[in-house]
Amino acid sequence: MEDASAGVKNLKILPMTFASLEDVLTIERLSYLSPWSRSQFEKELQNPLSNKFIAKILHGRREVVAAFVIYWIVGEDAHILNIAVHPDFRRRGIATNLLCFTLDNLEEKRVKRVFLEVRRSNISAQRLYRCFGFREIGVREGYYGDNNEDAIVMELDMERADFDYGEQ
Ligand SMILES: CC(C)(COP(=O)(O)OP(=O)(O)OC[C@H]1O[C@@H](n2cnc3c(N)ncnc32)[C@H](O)[C@@H]1OP(=O)(O)O)[C@@H](O)C(=O)NCCC(=O)NCCS
């Protein structure tokens, strides 16, 4: 385990492809109680509605996949389906970088509202989203079948948010 305070070197955000699938699956499995299956990722990779990116960083001399994000744009709305950072590289601003990139992209595409669901117990993710201006708009009771946990539904109103996503 690395020193968590160490900065991130040479962060690059690139499209997710089949070539990055194994690394993405590793992060997914280390991140969730009920990880998405390989075929769920394959469907996203083949779905033209789905936007998916990875973040690569320099780790020693090697470039490694440290995180990924998947989101959909449907008209003026967007939905963040998945964002995860490898446990070895958390708390260094990588999710913040990926969200800045995502919201910048959504702003360019004239998206007005961004939605996501987050487990009630996932306080770290909720804190992250609140930093960007997301607010709770509802609860889906027992949404997560594995432990019957509620989902907090969060929304970001892009027209009211005054954060300059491109500046991060
Ligand atoms: C949630 C997650 C994506 C955050 O990634 P990250 O790269 O560590 O986040 P950042 O370093 O950009 O953190 C930004 C802010 O989010 C909040 N945050 C992130 N992790 C936190 C934690 N463990 N505890 C408390 N706050 C946390 C803090 O406000 C943090 O700012 P700070 O470090 O200046 O205090 C990561 O913990 C993860 O992959 N978790 C498992 C997957 C998951 O839950 N995804 C979200 C599903 S809805």
The ligand as a Gaussian input file, in Angstrom:
#p B3LYP/6-31G(d) Opt

LIG

0 1
 C      -16.115000       7.242000      -3.686000
 C      -14.789000       7.172000      -4.481000
 C      -15.112000       7.101000      -5.973000
 C      -13.953000       8.426000      -4.166000
 O      -12.761000       8.379000      -4.947000
 P      -11.441000       9.212000      -4.535000
 O      -10.563000       9.301000      -5.727000
 O      -10.870000       8.612000      -3.302000
 O      -12.078000      10.625000      -4.189000
 P      -11.289000      12.030000      -4.095000
 O       -9.890000      11.795000      -3.626000
 O      -11.484000      12.768000      -5.355000
 O      -12.111000      12.707000      -2.905000
 C      -12.842000      13.918000      -3.076000
 C      -13.646000      14.194000      -1.817000
 O      -14.645000      13.191000      -1.609000
 C      -14.806000      12.943000      -0.194000
 N      -14.288000      11.604000       0.127000
 C      -13.717000      10.729000      -0.715000
 N      -13.391000       9.594000      -0.048000
 C      -13.772000       9.773000       1.246000
 C      -13.695000       8.970000       2.421000
 N      -13.163000       7.727000       2.403000
 N      -14.189000       9.472000       3.559000
 C      -14.734000      10.703000       3.609000
 N      -14.814000      11.542000       2.533000
 C      -14.345000      11.068000       1.371000
 C      -13.947000      13.980000       0.504000
 O      -14.735000      15.142000       0.658000
 C      -12.846000      14.171000      -0.538000
 O      -12.153000      15.396000      -0.392000
 P      -10.877000      15.463000       0.615000
 O       -9.992000      14.284000       0.293000
 O      -10.254000      16.791000       0.258000
 O      -11.452000      15.398000       1.998000
 C      -13.947000       5.923000      -4.032000
 O      -13.898000       5.882000      -2.610000
 C      -14.487000       4.596000      -4.541000
 O      -14.119000       4.148000      -5.625000
 N      -15.360000       3.936000      -3.747000
 C      -15.914000       2.636000      -4.143000
 C      -16.848000       2.769000      -5.315000
 C      -17.979000       3.717000      -5.006000
 O      -18.520000       3.765000      -3.906000
 N      -18.368000       4.502000      -6.025000
 C      -19.477000       5.426000      -5.928000
 C      -20.745000       4.678000      -6.183000
 S      -22.173000       5.746000      -6.038000

